[in-house]
């Protein structure tokens, strides 16, 4: 995550479908609200509980039930965490043997000096819903030269080792060239053994790490490097492939596949393009991304899981990711040989998508800065689930998008209602009211003619009773 996390709490009820898919995004736990949630995890103990990390320094636990009404604070680290901008409590990982040892790990930003801390804690012996705040055992500390690009993700890989995502240390353009410097731990994916220690470290170095025991002073912990800010990454539970979403500089966001000892090019390259120098850069040995998008589409990528659940077959095997700044949610299908195919699943904009997480059934959830947790739901006959609530309305992706000068917006309503559809520019100024009428249930479409407006991003806000959906429209002339 590359942008300042300063959005206020906003309530949003979102139910929409996309014309090319039978997938909708809905609130997963309508009775729960969080403050700046940045991670969602489950404990591998068979309890089916979920844990949500708040950036300010708190972790909450609750039952994985759509009708749950309460949450319990599992760990409170607000007195140890620097919470500002991109800093804070940023990641949570449960030990693979958590059911027996009760160990879990956190990644947070600490002061004096400013640094990333990865620590181990243990659950209390008498209450599985309470972590022992006094049990902190610091595993690794990494000084941060600036206040941004802290990374934050920690994940246990299928090999049992802990992977740590580290940004390049911040500011802009990687001024210290950290991501290409193998003698420090910034701008890299680290891989360590938390179940062993060495004479000088609170962890062990896997003997097959690519730079273990080299003679050039390279850090043994590094598994891959040349990354700008790998805010979120995940392992595909079926193939064990690790997917990295690396936040870009001024022009491009990218998705990478983790490779042993790989150099992903930052700050020599941004995406597929030279950055330093801006042309004619030496790309020898660099691993290029499998997909990028430019800043006309979004400005800060949020990864991302390959969906391996059973309730939403339309996205099975696809990598699901989003953009923090714009709120768009996409699926990416990639077979390793052909160009990736990317489809729009929805738009949480203007609210920020901070992270994704899965439960013990591999069902996928979205964390958003409106304080809500969302989930994906299949709406066609492929899923028979009497507990799913029917949509009250559907707003389809406008077509074409981008457009010039007209675009068609389609929507369905399931019951007679008063409907308002307003168009706003990105400053929040009302541009035009397209619909304001009492309508009978049915299928509708409206054509918006923007020939007298400048190019840019516009928001179509659809109000149905007490519910609101916002969709992004891109006018390119």
DRENDO-1510 file (C-alpha; in Angstrom, 1 decimal, always signed):
<recs>
REC; n; res; u; v; w
REC; 1; UNK; +0.0; +0.0; +0.0 .
REC; 2; UNK; +1.6; +3.2; -1.2 .
REC; 3; UNK; -0.9; +5.9; -0.4 .
REC; 4; UNK; -1.7; +7.6; +2.9 .
REC; 5; UNK; -4.3; +5.6; +4.8 .
REC; 6; UNK; -6.3; +8.5; +6.2 .
REC; 7; UNK; -9.9; +7.9; +5.0 .
REC; 8; UNK; -12.6; +8.4; +7.5 .
REC; 9; UNK; -15.2; +5.8; +8.4 .
REC; 10; UNK; -18.0; +5.7; +5.8 .
REC; 11; UNK; -20.9; +3.3; +5.8 .
REC; 12; UNK; -21.7; +1.6; +2.5 .
REC; 13; UNK; -24.2; -1.1; +1.5 .
REC; 14; UNK; -23.1; -2.6; -1.8 .
REC; 15; UNK; -25.0; -5.1; -3.9 .
REC; 16; UNK; -24.3; -5.2; -7.6 .
REC; 17; UNK; -23.7; -7.5; -10.4 .
REC; 18; UNK; -21.6; -7.2; -13.5 .
REC; 19; UNK; -23.1; -8.0; -16.9 .
REC; 20; UNK; -20.3; -10.4; -17.8 .
REC; 21; UNK; -20.5; -12.4; -14.6 .
REC; 22; UNK; -22.9; -13.9; -12.1 .
REC; 23; UNK; -20.8; -12.7; -9.1 .
REC; 24; UNK; -21.9; -10.1; -6.7 .
REC; 25; UNK; -20.1; -8.4; -3.8 .
REC; 26; UNK; -22.0; -8.2; -0.5 .
REC; 27; UNK; -21.3; -7.2; +3.1 .
REC; 28; UNK; -20.1; -10.4; +4.8 .
REC; 29; UNK; -20.9; -9.3; +8.4 .
REC; 30; UNK; -23.5; -6.5; +8.3 .
REC; 31; UNK; -23.6; -6.1; +12.0 .
REC; 32; UNK; -19.8; -5.5; +12.4 .
REC; 33; UNK; -17.8; -2.4; +11.8 .
REC; 34; UNK; -14.1; -1.9; +12.0 .
REC; 35; UNK; -11.7; +1.1; +11.9 .
REC; 36; UNK; -9.3; +1.0; +9.0 .
REC; 37; UNK; -9.1; -2.8; +8.6 .
REC; 38; UNK; -5.9; -3.9; +6.8 .
REC; 39; UNK; -5.8; -7.7; +7.2 .
REC; 40; UNK; -8.1; -10.7; +7.7 .
REC; 41; UNK; -6.9; -14.1; +8.8 .
REC; 42; UNK; -8.2; -17.3; +10.2 .
REC; 43; UNK; -6.7; -19.5; +12.9 .
REC; 44; UNK; -5.7; -23.0; +11.7 .
REC; 45; UNK; -7.3; -24.7; +14.6 .
REC; 46; UNK; -10.6; -25.7; +13.1 .
REC; 47; UNK; -12.6; -23.1; +15.0 .
REC; 48; UNK; -13.7; -21.2; +11.9 .
REC; 49; UNK; -13.1; -17.9; +13.7 .
REC; 50; UNK; -11.9; -14.8; +11.8 .
REC; 51; UNK; -9.4; -12.2; +12.9 .
REC; 52; UNK; -9.4; -8.6; +11.5 .
REC; 53; UNK; -6.4; -6.4; +12.0 .
REC; 54; UNK; -7.0; -2.6; +12.5 .
REC; 55; UNK; -4.1; -0.4; +11.4 .
REC; 56; UNK; -4.2; +1.5; +14.7 .
REC; 57; UNK; -2.9; -1.5; +16.5 .
REC; 58; UNK; -5.8; -3.8; +17.4 .
REC; 59; UNK; -6.8; -7.3; +16.4 .
REC; 60; UNK; -10.4; -8.4; +16.7 .
REC; 61; UNK; -11.8; -12.0; +16.7 .
REC; 62; UNK; -15.3; -13.1; +15.8 .
REC; 63; UNK; -17.3; -16.1; +14.7 .
REC; 64; UNK; -17.5; -16.7; +10.9 .
REC; 65; UNK; -21.3; -16.2; +10.8 .
REC; 66; UNK; -23.1; -13.7; +8.6 .
REC; 67; UNK; -25.4; -12.8; +11.5 .
REC; 68; UNK; -22.7; -12.4; +14.1 .
REC; 69; UNK; -23.3; -9.3; +16.3 .
REC; 70; UNK; -20.2; -9.0; +18.4 .
REC; 71; UNK; -16.4; -9.0; +18.1 .
REC; 72; UNK; -13.8; -9.5; +20.8 .
REC; 73; UNK; -10.5; -7.7; +21.0 .
REC; 74; UNK; -7.8; -10.4; +20.6 .
REC; 75; UNK; -4.7; -8.2; +20.9 .
REC; 76; UNK; -4.2; -4.5; +21.6 .
REC; 77; UNK; -0.8; -3.1; +20.6 .
REC; 78; UNK; -1.7; +0.5; +20.3 .
REC; 79; UNK; +0.9; +1.5; +22.9 .
REC; 80; UNK; +3.7; -0.1; +20.7 .
REC; 81; UNK; +2.6; +0.9; +17.2 .
REC; 82; UNK; +3.2; +4.1; +15.2 .
REC; 83; UNK; -0.2; +4.7; +13.5 .
REC; 84; UNK; +0.0; +7.3; +10.8 .
REC; 85; UNK; +0.0; +7.3; +7.0 .
REC; 86; UNK; +1.3; +3.9; +5.9 .
REC; 87; UNK; +2.6; +3.0; +9.3 .
REC; 88; UNK; +0.8; +0.9; +11.9 .
REC; 89; UNK; -0.1; -2.7; +12.6 .
REC; 90; UNK; +0.0; -4.2; +9.1 .
REC; 91; UNK; +0.1; -8.0; +9.2 .
REC; 92; UNK; -0.9; -11.1; +11.1 .
REC; 93; UNK; +0.1; -14.8; +10.5 .
REC; 94; UNK; -0.7; -17.8; +12.5 .
REC; 95; UNK; +1.9; -20.5; +13.0 .
REC; 96; UNK; +1.0; -23.7; +11.0 .
REC; 97; UNK; +1.0; -25.6; +14.3 .
REC; 98; UNK; -1.1; -22.9; +16.1 .
REC; 99; UNK; -3.6; -25.5; +17.4 .
REC; 100; UNK; -0.8; -27.0; +19.5 .
REC; 101; UNK; +1.6; -24.1; +20.3 .
REC; 102; UNK; -0.7; -21.1; +20.2 .
REC; 103; UNK; +1.9; -19.0; +18.4 .
REC; 104; UNK; +0.9; -16.1; +16.1 .
REC; 105; UNK; +3.1; -13.4; +14.5 .
REC; 106; UNK; +2.5; -9.7; +13.8 .
REC; 107; UNK; +4.2; -7.1; +11.6 .
REC; 108; UNK; +4.0; -3.5; +12.9 .
REC; 109; UNK; +5.8; -0.1; +12.7 .
REC; 110; UNK; +7.5; +1.0; +15.9 .
REC; 111; UNK; +9.2; +4.3; +16.9 .
REC; 112; UNK; +12.6; +5.2; +18.3 .
REC; 113; UNK; +14.1; +4.5; +15.8 .
REC; 114; UNK; +11.4; +4.1; +13.1 .
REC; 115; UNK; +11.5; +0.4; +12.3 .
REC; 116; UNK; +9.5; -2.7; +11.1 .
REC; 117; UNK; +9.0; -5.2; +13.9 .
REC; 118; UNK; +8.0; -8.8; +13.4 .
REC; 119; UNK; +7.1; -10.4; +16.7 .
REC; 120; UNK; +5.7; -13.7; +18.0 .
REC; 121; UNK; +2.9; -13.8; +20.5 .
REC; 122; UNK; +1.0; -16.6; +22.2 .
REC; 123; UNK; -2.6; -17.0; +22.9 .
REC; 124; UNK; -3.6; -17.1; +26.6 .
REC; 125; UNK; -3.9; -20.6; +28.1 .
REC; 126; UNK; -7.5; -20.1; +29.4 .
REC; 127; UNK; -9.2; -18.1; +26.6 .
REC; 128; UNK; -8.7; -18.8; +22.9 .
REC; 129; UNK; -10.2; -15.4; +22.1 .
REC; 130; UNK; -7.4; -13.4; +23.9 .
REC; 131; UNK; -3.8; -13.1; +22.9 .
REC; 132; UNK; -1.2; -12.6; +25.7 .
REC; 133; UNK; +0.1; -9.1; +25.2 .
REC; 134; UNK; +3.0; -9.8; +27.6 .
REC; 135; UNK; +4.2; -12.8; +25.6 .
REC; 136; UNK; +5.9; -10.7; +22.8 .
REC; 137; UNK; +9.1; -12.2; +21.5 .
REC; 138; UNK; +10.7; -10.1; +18.8 .
REC; 139; UNK; +11.8; -12.1; +15.8 .
REC; 140; UNK; +13.4; -9.4; +13.6 .
REC; 141; UNK; +13.6; -5.6; +13.5 .
REC; 142; UNK; +14.4; -3.6; +10.3 .
REC; 143; UNK; +15.1; +0.1; +10.4 .
REC; 144; UNK; +13.0; +2.3; +8.1 .
REC; 145; UNK; +14.6; +5.4; +6.6 .
REC; 146; UNK; +11.3; +7.0; +5.7 .
REC; 147; UNK; +7.7; +6.9; +6.8 .
REC; 148; UNK; +6.2; +5.1; +3.7 .
REC; 149; UNK; +6.8; +1.8; +1.8 .
REC; 150; UNK; +6.8; -0.4; +5.0 .
REC; 151; UNK; +5.5; -3.5; +3.3 .
REC; 152; UNK; +3.5; -5.3; +5.9 .
REC; 153; UNK; +2.5; -8.8; +4.8 .
REC; 154; UNK; +3.7; -11.8; +6.6 .
REC; 155; UNK; +2.8; -15.3; +5.4 .
REC; 156; UNK; +3.7; -18.9; +6.3 .
REC; 157; UNK; +4.5; -20.6; +3.0 .
REC; 158; UNK; +3.7; -24.2; +2.2 .
REC; 159; UNK; +7.3; -25.0; +3.2 .
REC; 160; UNK; +6.6; -23.9; +6.8 .
REC; 161; UNK; +8.9; -20.8; +6.6 .
REC; 162; UNK; +7.8; -17.3; +7.3 .
REC; 163; UNK; +7.8; -14.9; +4.3 .
REC; 164; UNK; +8.0; -11.2; +5.0 .
REC; 165; UNK; +7.3; -8.4; +2.5 .
REC; 166; UNK; +9.5; -5.4; +2.8 .
REC; 167; UNK; +9.1; -2.1; +0.9 .
REC; 168; UNK; +12.1; -0.2; -0.4 .
REC; 169; UNK; +12.2; +2.1; +2.6 .
REC; 170; UNK; +10.2; +4.9; +1.1 .
REC; 171; UNK; +10.2; +8.4; -0.2 .
REC; 172; UNK; +10.0; +8.4; -4.0 .
REC; 173; UNK; +12.2; +6.6; -6.6 .
REC; 174; UNK; +14.1; +4.6; -4.0 .
REC; 175; UNK; +16.7; +7.3; -3.4 .
REC; 176; UNK; +19.1; +4.9; -1.6 .
REC; 177; UNK; +18.8; +2.2; -4.2 .
REC; 178; UNK; +17.7; -0.2; -1.4 .
REC; 179; UNK; +15.7; -2.6; -3.7 .
REC; 180; UNK; +18.8; -3.4; -5.7 .
REC; 181; UNK; +21.1; -3.6; -2.7 .
REC; 182; UNK; +21.4; -7.2; -1.5 .
REC; 183; UNK; +23.3; -6.1; +1.7 .
REC; 184; UNK; +20.1; -4.7; +3.3 .
REC; 185; UNK; +16.6; -6.2; +3.8 .
REC; 186; UNK; +14.5; -3.5; +2.1 .
REC; 187; UNK; +12.7; -3.9; -1.2 .
REC; 188; UNK; +12.6; -7.7; -0.9 .
REC; 189; UNK; +10.7; -10.8; +0.1 .
REC; 190; UNK; +12.4; -12.4; +3.1 .
REC; 191; UNK; +12.2; -16.0; +4.1 .
REC; 192; UNK; +13.2; -17.1; +7.6 .
REC; 193; UNK; +12.8; -20.1; +9.9 .
REC; 194; UNK; +10.9; -19.1; +13.1 .
REC; 195; UNK; +11.3; -22.5; +14.6 .
REC; 196; UNK; +15.0; -22.3; +15.0 .
REC; 197; UNK; +17.6; -19.7; +16.2 .
REC; 198; UNK; +21.2; -19.0; +15.4 .
REC; 199; UNK; +23.9; -17.6; +17.7 .
REC; 200; UNK; +23.1; -14.0; +16.7 .
REC; 201; UNK; +19.5; -14.1; +15.5 .
REC; 202; UNK; +16.1; -15.0; +16.9 .
REC; 203; UNK; +15.4; -17.1; +13.8 .
REC; 204; UNK; +17.1; -19.4; +11.5 .
REC; 205; UNK; +18.1; -19.1; +7.8 .
REC; 206; UNK; +16.7; -21.9; +5.5 .
REC; 207; UNK; +19.8; -23.6; +4.1 .
REC; 208; UNK; +18.3; -23.3; +0.6 .
REC; 209; UNK; +17.8; -19.6; +0.6 .
REC; 210; UNK; +19.3; -18.2; -2.6 .
REC; 211; UNK; +22.0; -16.0; -0.8 .
REC; 212; UNK; +22.6; -18.1; +2.3 .
REC; 213; UNK; +26.3; -18.3; +3.1 .
REC; 214; UNK; +27.4; -16.3; +0.1 .
REC; 215; UNK; +30.8; -14.5; +0.4 .
REC; 216; UNK; +29.7; -11.1; -0.9 .
REC; 217; UNK; +28.0; -9.8; +2.2 .
REC; 218; UNK; +24.5; -10.3; +0.8 .
REC; 219; UNK; +21.7; -10.8; +3.4 .
REC; 220; UNK; +20.9; -14.5; +3.9 .
REC; 221; UNK; +17.2; -13.7; +4.6 .
REC; 222; UNK; +16.5; -12.5; +1.1 .
REC; 223; UNK; +14.4; -14.8; -1.1 .
REC; 224; UNK; +13.7; -12.3; -3.9 .
REC; 225; UNK; +14.4; -8.5; -4.4 .
REC; 226; UNK; +13.9; -5.5; -6.7 .
REC; 227; UNK; +10.5; -4.8; -5.3 .
REC; 228; UNK; +9.1; -1.3; -4.5 .
REC; 229; UNK; +6.3; -2.0; -2.0 .
REC; 230; UNK; +4.9; -5.6; -2.0 .
REC; 231; UNK; +2.0; -4.6; +0.3 .
REC; 232; UNK; +0.2; -7.9; -0.2 .
REC; 233; UNK; +1.2; -11.3; -1.5 .
REC; 234; UNK; -0.3; -14.8; -1.1 .
REC; 235; UNK; +0.3; -18.4; -1.9 .
REC; 236; UNK; -2.2; -20.3; -4.1 .
REC; 237; UNK; -3.4; -23.1; -1.8 .
REC; 238; UNK; -3.7; -25.4; -4.8 .
REC; 239; UNK; -0.5; -24.8; -6.8 .
REC; 240; UNK; +1.7; -23.2; -4.0 .
REC; 241; UNK; +2.5; -20.4; -6.5 .
REC; 242; UNK; +3.1; -17.1; -4.7 .
REC; 243; UNK; +1.4; -14.0; -6.2 .
REC; 244; UNK; +2.8; -10.6; -5.4 .
REC; 245; UNK; +1.1; -7.2; -6.0 .
REC; 246; UNK; +3.8; -4.6; -6.1 .
REC; 247; UNK; +2.7; -0.9; -5.7 .
REC; 248; UNK; +4.1; +1.3; -8.5 .
REC; 249; UNK; +5.7; +4.8; -8.6 .
REC; 250; UNK; +4.0; +7.3; -10.8 .
REC; 251; UNK; +2.9; +5.3; -13.8 .
REC; 252; UNK; +2.3; +1.6; -13.4 .
REC; 253; UNK; +1.0; -1.1; -10.9 .
REC; 254; UNK; +2.2; -4.7; -11.3 .
REC; 255; UNK; +1.5; -8.3; -10.5 .
REC; 256; UNK; +4.5; -10.7; -10.2 .
REC; 257; UNK; +5.0; -14.4; -9.6 .
REC; 258; UNK; +7.6; -15.1; -6.9 .
REC; 259; UNK; +10.7; -16.9; -8.2 .
REC; 260; UNK; +13.7; -18.2; -6.3 .
REC; 261; UNK; +16.4; -15.4; -6.1 .
REC; 262; UNK; +14.4; -13.3; -8.5 .
REC; 263; UNK; +15.2; -9.6; -9.2 .
REC; 264; UNK; +11.9; -7.8; -10.1 .
REC; 265; UNK; +13.6; -4.7; -11.5 .
REC; 266; UNK; +12.8; -1.8; -9.2 .
REC; 267; UNK; +14.2; +0.9; -9.4 .
REC; 268; UNK; +15.7; +0.1; -12.8 .
REC; 269; UNK; +12.2; -0.5; -14.1 .
REC; 270; UNK; +8.6; +0.3; -13.2 .
REC; 271; UNK; +6.4; -2.4; -14.7 .
REC; 272; UNK; +7.6; -3.1; -18.2 .
REC; 273; UNK; +9.2; +0.3; -18.6 .
REC; 274; UNK; +12.6; +1.8; -17.8 .
REC; 275; UNK; +12.6; +4.1; -14.7 .
REC; 276; UNK; +16.2; +4.7; -13.9 .
REC; 277; UNK; +17.4; +5.6; -16.5 .
REC; 278; UNK; +14.1; +6.5; -18.1 .
REC; 279; UNK; +15.2; +4.9; -21.4 .
REC; 280; UNK; +17.8; +2.4; -22.5 .
REC; 281; UNK; +18.0; +0.6; -19.1 .
REC; 282; UNK; +19.8; -2.7; -18.8 .
REC; 283; UNK; +17.1; -5.4; -18.2 .
REC; 284; UNK; +19.5; -8.4; -18.2 .
REC; 285; UNK; +18.4; -10.9; -15.6 .
REC; 286; UNK; +15.3; -9.0; -14.5 .
REC; 287; UNK; +12.0; -10.8; -14.0 .
REC; 288; UNK; +9.1; -8.9; -15.7 .
REC; 289; UNK; +5.6; -8.7; -14.3 .
REC; 290; UNK; +2.8; -10.9; -15.7 .
REC; 291; UNK; +0.4; -7.9; -15.7 .
REC; 292; UNK; +0.5; -4.2; -15.2 .
REC; 293; UNK; -2.0; -1.4; -15.4 .
REC; 294; UNK; -1.4; +2.3; -15.7 .
REC; 295; UNK; -2.6; +5.2; -13.5 .
REC; 296; UNK; -5.5; +6.0; -15.8 .
REC; 297; UNK; -7.0; +2.7; -14.3 .
REC; 298; UNK; -5.8; +2.9; -10.7 .
REC; 299; UNK; -3.0; +4.2; -8.6 .
REC; 300; UNK; -2.2; +1.6; -5.8 .
REC; 301; UNK; -2.6; -2.1; -6.3 .
REC; 302; UNK; -4.0; -4.3; -3.5 .
REC; 303; UNK; -3.5; -8.1; -3.8 .
REC; 304; UNK; -4.9; -10.6; -3.8 .
REC; 305; UNK; -5.6; -14.3; -3.7 .
REC; 306; UNK; -6.3; -17.1; -6.2 .
REC; 307; UNK; -9.8; -18.1; -5.3 .
REC; 308; UNK; -10.1; -21.8; -4.2 .
REC; 309; UNK; -13.4; -21.7; -2.5 .
REC; 310; UNK; -16.6; -23.6; -3.5 .
REC; 311; UNK; -19.3; -21.0; -3.3 .
REC; 312; UNK; -18.3; -18.8; -6.3 .
REC; 313; UNK; -17.4; -21.1; -9.2 .
REC; 314; UNK; -17.3; -18.2; -11.7 .
REC; 315; UNK; -14.0; -17.0; -10.2 .
REC; 316; UNK; -12.4; -20.4; -9.2 .
REC; 317; UNK; -8.7; -20.5; -10.1 .
REC; 318; UNK; -8.6; -16.7; -10.8 .
REC; 319; UNK; -6.4; -14.2; -9.0 .
REC; 320; UNK; -8.6; -11.6; -7.4 .
REC; 321; UNK; -7.1; -8.1; -6.8 .
REC; 322; UNK; -8.1; -4.5; -6.4 .
REC; 323; UNK; -7.0; -0.9; -6.4 .
REC; 324; UNK; -6.7; +1.0; -3.1 .
REC; 325; UNK; -7.2; +4.4; -4.6 .
REC; 326; UNK; -10.1; +3.7; -7.0 .
REC; 327; UNK; -11.8; +0.8; -5.3 .
REC; 328; UNK; -12.1; -1.4; -8.4 .
REC; 329; UNK; -12.0; -5.2; -8.0 .
REC; 330; UNK; -10.8; -7.5; -10.8 .
REC; 331; UNK; -10.1; -11.1; -11.6 .
REC; 332; UNK; -7.1; -12.3; -13.5 .
REC; 333; UNK; -6.9; -15.6; -15.3 .
REC; 334; UNK; -3.4; -16.7; -16.2 .
REC; 335; UNK; -2.2; -20.1; -17.6 .
REC; 336; UNK; +1.5; -19.3; -17.6 .
REC; 337; UNK; +1.7; -19.2; -21.4 .
REC; 338; UNK; -0.8; -16.8; -22.8 .
REC; 339; UNK; -1.5; -13.2; -21.9 .
REC; 340; UNK; -3.5; -12.8; -18.7 .
REC; 341; UNK; -7.3; -12.2; -19.1 .
REC; 342; UNK; -8.6; -9.5; -16.7 .
REC; 343; UNK; -12.3; -8.9; -15.9 .
REC; 344; UNK; -14.0; -6.4; -13.7 .
REC; 345; UNK; -15.9; -7.9; -10.7 .
REC; 346; UNK; -17.0; -4.7; -9.1 .
REC; 347; UNK; -16.2; -1.3; -7.8 .
REC; 348; UNK; -16.1; -0.3; -4.1 .
REC; 349; UNK; -15.0; +3.2; -5.0 .
REC; 350; UNK; -14.7; +5.8; -3.7 .
REC; 351; UNK; -13.8; +3.6; -0.7 .
REC; 352; UNK; -10.4; +2.0; -0.4 .
REC; 353; UNK; -9.8; -1.7; -0.7 .
REC; 354; UNK; -6.9; -2.4; +1.7 .
REC; 355; UNK; -6.6; -6.2; +1.7 .
REC; 356; UNK; -8.1; -9.6; +1.0 .
REC; 357; UNK; -8.3; -12.6; +3.3 .
REC; 358; UNK; -9.6; -16.2; +3.3 .
REC; 359; UNK; -11.3; -18.3; +5.9 .
REC; 360; UNK; -10.7; -22.0; +6.6 .
REC; 361; UNK; -13.0; -22.9; +3.7 .
REC; 362; UNK; -10.9; -20.8; +1.2 .
REC; 363; UNK; -13.8; -18.4; +0.8 .
REC; 364; UNK; -12.5; -14.9; +0.0 .
REC; 365; UNK; -13.2; -11.6; +1.8 .
REC; 366; UNK; -12.3; -7.9; +1.1 .
REC; 367; UNK; -11.3; -5.4; +3.8 .
REC; 368; UNK; -12.4; -1.8; +3.0 .
REC; 369; UNK; -11.7; +1.5; +4.7 .
REC; 370; UNK; -15.5; +2.1; +5.0 .
REC; 371; UNK; -15.1; -0.2; +8.0 .
REC; 372; UNK; -16.8; -3.2; +6.4 .
REC; 373; UNK; -15.8; -6.7; +5.3 .
REC; 374; UNK; -17.2; -7.9; +2.0 .
REC; 375; UNK; -17.5; -11.3; +0.3 .
REC; 376; UNK; -18.2; -12.7; -3.1 .
REC; 377; UNK; -21.5; -14.5; -3.8 .
REC; 378; UNK; -22.6; -16.5; -6.8 .
REC; 379; UNK; -26.1; -15.6; -8.0 .
REC; 380; UNK; -26.9; -18.2; -10.7 .
REC; 381; UNK; -28.2; -21.7; -10.3 .
REC; 382; UNK; -24.7; -23.1; -9.8 .
REC; 383; UNK; -25.1; -22.3; -6.2 .
REC; 384; UNK; -28.0; -23.5; -4.1 .
REC; 385; UNK; -27.7; -21.7; -0.8 .
REC; 386; UNK; -31.0; -20.8; +0.9 .
REC; 387; UNK; -29.2; -18.5; +3.3 .
REC; 388; UNK; -28.2; -16.0; +0.5 .
REC; 389; UNK; -30.3; -12.9; +0.5 .
REC; 390; UNK; -31.7; -12.0; -3.0 .
REC; 391; UNK; -30.5; -8.8; -4.6 .
REC; 392; UNK; -32.8; -5.8; -4.2 .
REC; 393; UNK; -31.2; -4.2; -7.2 .
REC; 394; UNK; -28.4; -4.7; -9.7 .
REC; 395; UNK; -26.2; -2.1; -11.3 .
REC; 396; UNK; -24.3; -3.3; -14.4 .
REC; 397; UNK; -21.0; -2.0; -15.6 .
REC; 398; UNK; -21.6; +0.9; -18.0 .
REC; 399; UNK; -20.8; +0.1; -21.6 .
REC; 400; UNK; -18.5; +1.2; -23.2 .
REC; 401; UNK; -16.1; +2.2; -20.5 .
REC; 402; UNK; -13.9; +4.2; -21.2 .
REC; 403; UNK; -16.4; +6.0; -23.5 .
REC; 404; UNK; -16.7; +9.1; -25.8 .
REC; 405; UNK; -19.1; +10.8; -25.7 .
REC; 406; UNK; -22.0; +8.5; -24.7 .
REC; 407; UNK; -22.3; +5.4; -22.5 .
REC; 408; UNK; -25.2; +3.1; -21.5 .
REC; 409; UNK; -25.9; +2.3; -17.8 .
REC; 410; UNK; -28.2; -0.6; -17.1 .
REC; 411; UNK; -29.8; -1.5; -13.8 .
REC; 412; UNK; -32.5; -3.8; -12.4 .
REC; 413; UNK; -34.8; -3.3; -9.5 .
REC; 414; UNK; -36.7; -6.1; -7.8 .
REC; 415; UNK; -39.5; -4.1; -6.3 .
REC; 416; UNK; -41.3; -0.8; -6.9 .
REC; 417; UNK; -39.1; +2.0; -5.7 .
REC; 418; UNK; -38.0; +5.6; -5.8 .
REC; 419; UNK; -34.8; +5.7; -7.7 .
REC; 420; UNK; -32.2; +8.5; -8.1 .
REC; 421; UNK; -29.1; +8.3; -10.3 .
REC; 422; UNK; -26.7; +11.3; -10.1 .
REC; 423; UNK; -23.4; +11.9; -11.9 .
REC; 424; UNK; -20.6; +13.5; -9.9 .
REC; 425; UNK; -17.1; +14.5; -10.8 .
REC; 426; UNK; -14.2; +13.4; -8.6 .
REC; 427; UNK; -14.4; +16.6; -6.5 .
REC; 428; UNK; -17.9; +15.6; -5.5 .
REC; 429; UNK; -19.7; +18.3; -7.6 .
REC; 430; UNK; -23.1; +17.2; -9.0 .
REC; 431; UNK; -22.8; +17.1; -12.8 .
REC; 432; UNK; -26.2; +15.8; -13.8 .
REC; 433; UNK; -29.2; +13.9; -12.5 .
REC; 434; UNK; -30.0; +11.1; -14.9 .
REC; 435; UNK; -32.9; +9.5; -13.0 .
REC; 436; UNK; -35.2; +10.7; -10.3 .
REC; 437; UNK; -38.5; +8.9; -10.4 .
REC; 438; UNK; -40.8; +6.3; -8.8 .
REC; 439; UNK; -40.2; +3.1; -10.9 .
REC; 440; UNK; -41.9; -0.3; -11.1 .
REC; 441; UNK; -39.8; -3.4; -10.7 .
REC; 442; UNK; -38.0; -4.3; -13.9 .
REC; 443; UNK; -35.0; -3.8; -16.1 .
REC; 444; UNK; -33.9; -0.3; -17.1 .
REC; 445; UNK; -31.1; +1.5; -19.0 .
REC; 446; UNK; -30.1; +5.1; -19.3 .
REC; 447; UNK; -27.8; +6.7; -21.8 .
REC; 448; UNK; -25.5; +9.5; -20.5 .
REC; 449; UNK; -24.2; +12.0; -23.1 .
REC; 450; UNK; -21.1; +13.7; -21.8 .
REC; 451; UNK; -20.1; +15.5; -25.0 .
REC; 452; UNK; -19.9; +18.9; -23.2 .
REC; 453; UNK; -17.7; +17.7; -20.4 .
REC; 454; UNK; -13.9; +17.3; -20.2 .
REC; 455; UNK; -12.2; +13.9; -20.1 .
REC; 456; UNK; -11.8; +12.4; -16.6 .
REC; 457; UNK; -13.3; +10.1; -14.0 .
REC; 458; UNK; -16.9; +10.5; -13.1 .
REC; 459; UNK; -19.0; +8.7; -10.5 .
REC; 460; UNK; -22.6; +7.4; -11.1 .
REC; 461; UNK; -24.4; +7.2; -7.7 .
REC; 462; UNK; -27.5; +5.0; -7.7 .
REC; 463; UNK; -29.9; +5.5; -4.8 .
REC; 464; UNK; -32.5; +2.9; -4.1 .
REC; 465; UNK; -34.4; +3.5; -0.8 .
REC; 466; UNK; -31.8; +3.7; +1.9 .
REC; 467; UNK; -29.1; +2.0; -0.2 .
REC; 468; UNK; -26.4; +3.6; -2.4 .
REC; 469; UNK; -24.1; +2.1; -5.0 .
REC; 470; UNK; -21.4; +4.1; -6.8 .
REC; 471; UNK; -19.9; +3.2; -10.1 .
REC; 472; UNK; -16.9; +4.8; -11.9 .
REC; 473; UNK; -17.2; +6.1; -15.4 .
REC; 474; UNK; -14.2; +7.0; -17.5 .
REC; 475; UNK; -14.6; +9.7; -20.2 .
REC; 476; UNK; -11.7; +9.8; -22.7 .
REC; 477; UNK; -11.8; +12.3; -25.5 .
</recs>
